[in-house]
Amino acid sequence: KAVVSTQSGHYGRDDKSEKKAYETKKMFNIHPKGVIPLAGCSIENFDDIGKPCLKITHASFKTGNLVLAARNPEERDNWVNVLRECSKVTWNNAQLGAAQIKLLEENTAKINKEKTDYIEKLQAEAELRKHEEGKKEELEILAKQLEEEKSKMEDIANKFKEEKEMTHQELLDAMSAMKSLDEERAKMDNEREELQQNLKKMKKEKSTDWTLR
């Protein structure tokens, strides 16, 4: 069963093990089995064999281009649009986003651990001083410091959370901008192709006029 992944930029078979591996590791497999990485590929209509087909080409293909047949031109055009959309998602972009999110998560975990260690240290000191006579005032001061440090640690953790959400939104905005640029490029390609066809038609008509004369 052929599927297209809009998250990893691949075309290939429906492999549930790859999906399960991603959900477990939260990272894409850069060498998945039975799929074709679409990043950097050229995807275009191909009707040279008398059927509505599409052709996928890339400089790294050693055994030739990949030609896929569709049941009708509409289905073929839909596949071309979907595959071109997926080819915009490169491994570099996906890995960059995953790396940034992982770094933020690691920093948040580090802050939380430092917070926990510090609180445990202060609590241990507080417990020790409880047994000392005449130290009530110091214990109150220590408890106040503990609350202040706890508040600071919570502020830092919230800051990291906000930065993580901001980074995620920036990635979404970048992908949206890439989509808009590719749509404009596709539009220009269509206009150029239409212009070339018109020029060919005019050239043919001119040749016919000369023949008639």
Disulfide bonds with the S-S distance in Angstrom:
none
